[in-house]
C-alpha cells in the first residue's frame, strides 16, 4: 500500500477489504465487522476496532487459520512469525506439548510467535498448561489480538 495506507485500505472494494482482513484473521464475522466499520481515520482506530470486533464466537474460526506452533507453516505470515522455531528436538518437544495442550483445552496452542525462539515458545506452552480453561481462553484471546495487530500493521504498511 502507499504512504497513505489507511486511506487506501478504506477505499478498497468491500470484497477486497474482507479478503485482506481474512488473510490476517480467518474469523468471518471479525472481517465483516471491520469491513463495515470503514472508513478508519487512523491506523490506531483500525487496531482498536479489530480488538473490539474479536468476540468469543470468532476465536474458534480464527484458530482454524493458524498452524500448530512448530509445524511447518503454510502461509507467509505464519512462516514469518514462526521463523525462530528451528531444530528437530525443539519441533518434537513442541509437537508433544501441542498434543498435551490440545488434550487439555480442546484447541490448538496459540501464541504470538513473532520474534520468539522455539525454546521460548515451548517454555510458554509448558507454563500455560498450568492454566485453567477460563484463564487460558483469556490468554489465547490476548495472543490472537497481538497476532491480528501485527498482521493488520503489515496490511496497512506500518
N, C-alpha and C positions, 0 to 999 in steps of 0.2 A: 504494500500500500504506500501511498505517497506521504509526504511530510504532514499532511492534514488527514491522517488515517482515520480518526473518529468520524470526520465528515464523509470520507469515502465509505466507511462501514455503514453509516446512516443512509447513504444514497444507494446502497446495493438493493437490487430487487429482493423482495421478501424471500423468495425461494433460495436465492444465492446466499443471503444472510443466514437463513436457517441451516443450510448445508454447511456453511463455515462454522457456525456455532456447534452443530452436531459433531464436527471434527474435533472440537475442543472437549465436548462432553456429550456422550451418547444418550442423554435423557431428553426425549422429545418434548415434554411439557416445559422443561427448562429452556430449550431452544425456542419454543413457541412464545414463551413469556418475554424473552429478551428481544426476539424479532418484533413483537407487537409493541414493546416499550420504546422502540426507537422513535425519534432521534435522541441521542445522548449528547449532552452539552460537553462533557469531558470524559476522558478515559476513566477517571475515578468514579464518575456516575455509572458507567458501564459495569465496573467491578462491583460497586455497591448493589446494583440491580441483579447482577449474577449471583451474589451471595444470598440476597433476599429471595430469589427465584428457586433456589435449591431446596426443595421440600422433600420430606421423607419418602414419598412415593417415587421420586426421581432417583433415589440413591441406588435401588436395585437395577434400574435401567442404566444408570451411569456406570455401575460396576461392570456391566456387560461389555463396555468399551475398553476395558483395561486388562492387559495380560497379567498373569501372576508375576510377582517380583521374582526375578531370577530366570524366568522363561525367556526364550528369545522373542523380543518384541516384534510385532507385525506392522506397527505404524512408525513413521519417522519421529513423531512426538514421543512415543514410548521409548524408542531407541535412544533418543537424546537424553531423556530423563533417567534411564537406567544405564547410562554409559559407565557408571562406576562399578557395576556388577561384573566382576571378572573372576575367572578361575573355576575349575571343576569342583573343587572342595566347597567353595562358597555356594556355588549353584546347587550342589547336592544338599548342603545344610539348609538352604532356603527352601528347596523342594520339600524336605522333611518338615520344616517349620510351617510351610504353607498347608501341608496336609493336617497338621495338628490344629492350626488356626481354623481351617475350614470345618474340621470336625466339631470344634467348639462353638464357632459363631455362625456356621452355615452360609458363609460368603467368603469371597477372596480377601486376602490381606491387602489393604490399600494404604499406601503411604506416598507422600510426595518425595520421590526418589532423587530429584534433581540435585546434583552436587554432592551426593552421598555415596560412600563406598558400599560394596556388598556386605562387608563386615558390619558397618554401621546399621544397614538395613536389617541385617539378621539380628543384631542386638535390640533394635526397636521392636521387631516382631516378637522376640522372646519376652521382652518386657510387657508388651501388650497382651500376651497370652494370659497374664495375671488379671486382666480387667474382667469385670462382669459384663454381660451383654449390653446393658444400657450405657455404661461408660464407654465401651468400645464403639458403639454406634455413634456417639458424640465425637469421639476421636476420629473415626473414619470420615464423618461428615466434614470435620475441620480439614482433614487431609485432602479430601476431594475438592473443597473450596480452594485450597492452595494450588492444586493442580490446575483447576479451572482458571484461576487468576494468571498463572504462568502462561497457559495456552492462549488466553484472551490477549494478554500483553503482546505475545508473539503475533497474533492475528492482526492487531492494530499497529504493529511496528514499533512498540515501545521497548 
